[in-house]
Amino acid sequence: MDEHIQESTIHESCGTNGRKSHHSDKTKKNIISRLNRIEGQIRGVKGLIEKDTYCDDVLNQISSIQSALNGVGKLLLEHHMKSCVIERLQDGENEVIDELLTTINKLMK
């Protein structure tokens, strides 16, 4: 089955209140892989702190982790906008725009 068709047939609305998002296996594997790398980076920073590593080196590693997390956030935001938000708008749920704006504001802090 074509990935685009597969994705569009398995989506449910994203969000809370029982809503779920079903990512394609490819997308889910990509996100999990990124999060696993980030998890390893965080453990690495913990080790740097335990070894009394020079602060600037630790801060540079933290910056790298923040960038990686931002990448995951951007990927999820894009998926959310292209699927869940569009679906909810088509269903007449215009409040999804306020929800999306709140989420974007949180991501941009």
Secondary structure, DSSP 8 states (H G I E B T S, - for coil): --HHHHHHHH----SSTT------HHHHHHHHHHHHHHHHHHHHHHHHHHTT--HHHHHHHHHHHHHHHHHHHHHHHHHHIIIIIHHHHHTT-TTHHHHHHHHHHHHT-
